[in-house]
Amino acid sequence: MNQLSIHKSTKKKLLFIYLIIVFFFYTSALFSQISEGGIPPSFNYPQTLRSGIGMTNVPIDFNIDDLRETGEWNARDGVPMPVSKLIPV
């Protein structure tokens, strides 16, 4: 009787492994992208990021320490600290 229970346990494990494999292949097919062939349109244009204007220095017209102090002061009142500051260019 003990060998029979081991045999059933092995069958259950094999069935489980089989179902996992089938599930893996089935779900990977659901998230696949359909290929229509051809070349992406962006490959026909020059690489504008590299061929554009070089780096530009933008002057900062505010005091960073004051901004941090104001943010900490507002945080004590429950206002979230600022993540960024808009700099007009």
Steps between C-alpha positions, in 0.01 A plus 500: 500500500789735571637462146158589361491828693851586380391428145197733535722769648740474205211524254375812675845659485537420130153637428583816693827549309321438169231756585762758601683453169178527298395808698842663442487452123135605480548825694819591315306475172236738638754776562684466169513781247375428151770571242387667180847498346685796354723763658380730780436852363739659751793317337453710184582828681838618627566458869387843612610464860865457405504738205320784678634793699758423766461546874367835619562648844186648656557759772318436828324814620408379851684395813498122541557517877194726539295256293606209723429698817156601373426139408597378848293777658195401293560131580453576870150623413423179312562637151705262283850616417547624143650254254606752239495868409390635164782694337395709199745457214 
